[in-house]
Structures are given as C-alpha cells and as structure tokens.
C-alpha cells in the first residue's frame, strides 16, 4: 500500500514515523501468504503458503498497530 494512501487514515503524529519505517525497506513489499491454482493436467488444486520475510513482517506489524480501520477494528491492514 502506498504511503499516500495511509496518510488520510492515520493521525498526523504518525506520518513521520510511517515514512521512517517504510524508508528502512529497500525493496518492494509485496507478498502472497497463500497461492493456489488448478493443475492444468491433473486438475488437482495446488496451494503453496509461505510466511512473509522478517523485514516485511515487521513493517506490516507496525502498520497494523498505527492505522485505524473504518469499522473501528485494530488495524487498517489485514
């Protein structure tokens, strides 16, 4: 998620913290916890799962902590 999308959802006091946090990651943060598809020959459903890398997980945990949701739950990012 782009930082510009987080700013309207977070208190202004967090903006510099979010910028600092995100600037520590020197690569794109894109991760699929679960991927699945139907095998083209057997028709079997295949699923692959993998936890996020440690640096990605740390950023995600922090974003969950500081970003409110529209429904009032703990974090904007699921």
N, C-alpha and C positions, 0 to 999 in steps of 0.2 A: 504494500500500500504506500502510496506516495505521501511524503511528509505533508504536502499541501492539503491532502485530504484529512489528515489527522488534526491539523490546527483548529478548524472550526469546532471540533468535538472535545478539545482539551482546554483546561484552564490556561490562560496566558502565562501563568507562572511556570508551566511545564515546557513551553516552547523551546527554550534554550537547552533544557535537559534532553528533550527529544532529538534536537539537532545534534547535540554532542553524542548521544547514544548511537544514532544512525550513522554518524560520520566515522565511527570506530570500525564499521564493517566495510571492508574494501572490495566487496563483490556484490552482485545482485543477491537479494534474499528471496529466493523462490524455492519452495519445497512442496512436494506432494507426499503426504504421510501414507497415502494408500493409492495405488494404481491398479486398475483391473481392466481386463479385456477378454473377449471370447476368442479362443484359439481358432485360427482360420481352417485348420484341417480336422481337429478332433471335436471342435465345438465346446470344449471344456472351458469353463470360466476360470481364468487365472488371475490371482491377486498377489500383489507384492507390496510389502509395507516396510518402512524404514523411519526411524526417528530422525528429527532434524539434527544437523550438525550443532555442536555445542554453542558456537558463537551466534548462530541463528536462533537457537532456543533461548539464549539469554536476552537477546533483543526482543523476541516475541513475549517472553515473560514480563519484561519491563513495560512493553506497550500494553499488555493486558492489564497491568497494575494501574496505569495512569490514564487510560482512555475510557470514559464512561460510555454506556450504551444508551440508545434512545428508549429502551424499555426499563432502564434503571438497574440492569444487572451489572455484574462486576467489571466486565471488560468489553470494549468495542470489538476486539479481535477475538474470534473463536478459535 
